[in-house]
Amino acid sequence: MDRVPRHLFVDARHQAQAYNDHPLPIGYGQTISQPYMVAVMTELLQLDPQARVLEIGTGSGFQTAVLAELAGQVFSVEQVLALHEVARERLAGLGYRNVELRYGDGYHGWPEHAPYDAIIVTCAPDHVPAPLVEQLANEGRMVLPVGAVGREQRLVLVTRRGEHIQQRDLMAVAFVPLTGGHEQIPY
Ligand code: SAH
């Protein structure tokens, strides 16, 4: 995380606060996540330098960059076009070559590049999306906030061993909701 300059992922007027441990607005009603939460979620993924990672909710691209520092290849989906475009320029400008970004609804993941050793969702659906579980590799790990809008959200760790899927409830969290025109397919 030290290698990723967080002040370059926020507007000029928020740069002075960029190294404080809290979320900041990035426009379009969205936020760059709290650094502590980026650390917790990244650690839970147990990435190695070969790992293929899927992220849902590129936002500023800060979490994407942290993943790119640790993993082999990072795929990230964002459904606000302006955020997707800014993140693309920013990550390219910082020299990240192992990142692919897609504009669209991440509820359905990115099946073309599946399976993923790790999946991270940085916006909250109200259930664990089945398409994401299906795109998890054997021994893969997914971390995501789950909770209905206006209700408490829980950070959940999903692990796959063959056909055995385990879900662990970890802690209370607060993320922006996962929105989109998806058909709901709860796992
Ligand atoms: N990791 C980002 C978090 C941004 S907030 C950061 O630290 O900057 C979560 C992001 O998820 C927002 O940018 C929001 O637009 C996006 N999002 C919400 N629903 C989505 C969906 N269905 N598909 C893809 N992205 C989504």
Boltz pocket constraint, residues with backbone or C-beta under 6 A from the ligand:
constraints:
  - pocket:
      binder: B
      contacts: [[A, 26], [A, 30], [A, 31], [A, 32], [A, 33], [A, 56], [A, 57], [A, 58], [A, 59], [A, 60], [A, 61], [A, 62], [A, 63], [A, 64], [A, 77], [A, 78], [A, 79], [A, 80], [A, 83], [A, 104], [A, 105], [A, 106], [A, 107], [A, 122], [A, 123], [A, 176], [A, 177], [A, 178], [A, 179], [A, 180]]
      max_distance: 6.0
